[in-house]
Amino acid sequence: MSEKLKTLKDLTYNTIAKDGVHILVVKEAILKEEAIKWIKELSKGGFNRNPQIRFNKGRIDTSEVFEAIFSMETDIVIRWIKHFFNISDEDLKEVKENGNL
């Protein structure tokens, strides 16, 4: 069973008050580490990353269509996480090679 993925509310953070506004402070390394865990979990997925939609007697298999849509949406989410948290393919490769996470 995989480790429970954390969301922002699950992370340890400090609060500081600035001009009467409370600001949550989370270490960048912790955010990046959790983001990489999310990418790894989404990448496992168990779905076909390059689905083929076939016709059978003029009909489309709807399960293949849903799988194709899910695959595209998941890929978009992974790309967004990588962009937002500035995670490179090298970061992911390094994690794989070192066995961290």
Phi and psi in degrees as a GROMACS rama.xvg file:
@    title "Ramachandran Plot"
@    xaxis  label "Phi"
@    yaxis  label "Psi"
@TYPE xy
-79.6273  157.702  SER-2
-64.324  146.258  GLU-3
-65.4086  127.554  LYS-4
-74.7343  140.834  LEU-5
-99.0147  148.103  LYS-6
-108.227  176.123  THR-7
-55.2362  -38.1983  LEU-8
-69.4682  -18.5389  LYS-9
-87.4309  -13.9383  ASP-10
-80.7426  154.699  LEU-11
-80.8878  130.93  THR-12
-145.648  162.953  TYR-13
-109.391  155.267  ASN-14
-117.392  140.946  THR-15
-128.14  150.557  ILE-16
-106.387  128.937  ALA-17
-136.432  119.167  LYS-18
54.1027  38.7079  ASP-19
78.9921  3.88792  GLY-20
-109.378  130.973  VAL-21
-85.4541  128.268  HIS-22
-116.423  131.463  ILE-23
-86.7862  132.686  LEU-24
-118.909  119.39  VAL-25
-121.825  136.908  VAL-26
-63.7501  137.661  LYS-27
-58.3259  -39.7305  GLU-28
-62.1165  -37.0633  ALA-29
-67.2233  -43.6612  ILE-30
-61.4151  -45.0167  LEU-31
-64.1047  -41.4774  LYS-32
-61.1804  -44.4691  GLU-33
-67.6568  -37.9125  GLU-34
-62.2403  -40.0908  ALA-35
-65.0152  -38.2551  ILE-36
-61.4432  -41.8813  LYS-37
-63.1927  -43.0658  TRP-38
-61.7979  -45.1459  ILE-39
-61.4428  -43.1557  LYS-40
-66.2495  -44.0729  GLU-41
-65.8321  -34.5917  LEU-42
-68.4997  -30.8434  SER-43
-62.2238  -56.9139  LYS-44
41.4257  -37.5545  GLY-45
73.8262  17.8894  GLY-46
-117.029  161.378  PHE-47
-76.2149  119.115  ASN-48
-75.671  -16.4322  ARG-49
-132.063  68.721  ASN-50
-69.8505  148.104  PRO-51
-107.89  126.895  GLN-52
-96.0319  116.887  ILE-53
-105.06  151.179  ARG-54
-99.2938  137.938  PHE-55
-128.17  106.806  ASN-56
54.9121  43.6894  LYS-57
80.3567  1.54421  GLY-58
-112.264  150.738  ARG-59
-99.6278  135.947  ILE-60
-72.5719  111.259  ASP-61
-63.2559  -30.4139  THR-62
-63.8541  -34.8421  SER-63
-69.8028  -34.7001  GLU-64
-65.9201  -46.5662  VAL-65
-62.1207  -39.4313  PHE-66
-63.8274  -40.5053  GLU-67
-64.4105  -43.8813  ALA-68
-64.4805  -46.1036  ILE-69
-60.5699  -41.3545  PHE-70
-61.745  -43.942  SER-71
-66.5528  -43.9364  MET-72
-63.4126  -42.0124  GLU-73
-63.7106  -41.6062  THR-74
-61.8894  -39.4232  ASP-75
-64.5618  -42.7375  ILE-76
-62.7027  -43.8333  VAL-77
-61.0738  -44.1783  ILE-78
-62.381  -40.11  ARG-79
-64.3537  -45.9564  TRP-80
-59.7876  -45.2863  ILE-81
-61.1353  -41.7178  LYS-82
-68.7903  -49.4183  HIS-83
-62.7475  -40.478  PHE-84
-97.6968  8.67949  PHE-85
54.7838  51.8983  ASN-86
-104.364  123.886  ILE-87
-95.1227  165.083  SER-88
-61.3879  -31.9118  ASP-89
-63.8608  -39.4925  GLU-90
-59.5204  -45.1999  ASP-91
-66.8511  -39.7413  LEU-92
-64.732  -41.9531  LYS-93
-61.1149  -41.2539  GLU-94
-64.0839  -42.9662  VAL-95
-61.0192  -46.6965  LYS-96
-68.4206  -38.9326  GLU-97
-83.4699  -12.8768  ASN-98
74.7888  9.36234  GLY-99
-72.2851  149.29  ASN-100
